[in-house]
């Protein structure tokens, strides 16, 4: 199983107009970046200039509930 590392810009605040970003690595290789905002969750694959997946919070909740 790969070793995962997650980087986070850590500040305590309400998510406003600026996304909160999580950079995700597996075995030292960047998998992508997860950007969390008030309205959506976006996944940006490694070396991508545009987001790959955008989910509303409601759709994300349904997806997580269905996965269990």
N, C-alpha and C positions, 0 to 999 in steps of 0.2 A: 504494500500500500504506500502511495507517495506521502512524503512529509509535506504538509501544507503550512505556509506562512501567510499571515494576513497583516497588512499594515493599515493603520488608521490615523487620520488626522484627528487628534484628540483635543477637543475643546468642549466644555459644557455649555450648551446653548440650544435654543429651539431652532430646528431646521427652518431657515427662512428662504431667502432668494438664492443662496449658494448651496449647492449639493454637498453632501458628506460623501467622501470617497474612500473605498476600501480597495487596496491593491492586493490581488490574490496570486500567490506563487505555489507551485508544486515541484518539489525537489529542485528548488533554485530557479526554475523557469517560470516566467510570468504567464499566468493563464489569462488574466484580464483584470478589469476594474469594475467594481460594483459602485454605482452612484445612486445615492438615496436622496430624494427630494420630498417636498410636501405632497406632491401629486403622484409621483411614479417612482419605480425602481428601474434603473437602466443597467444593462450589461454591455460593456465595451470589451470585445475580445482583444487579445494581445496584438499590438501593431495595427489596430484598426483606427480609421479616421472618423468612423460613424458608429453609433450604437447598434448592437445586434438585436437586442430584445428590450422592449419597454412594457412594463406591467403596471396597471393601476394597483393601488393598495388592496382594493376589493378582489381583483383577479389574483393577486399574489396570495391573499389569505385562502381563497378557494383552492389554489394549486397546492399550497402547503397542507391543507386539511385532507385533500384527496391523496396526497403522497404517503400519508401515515396509515 
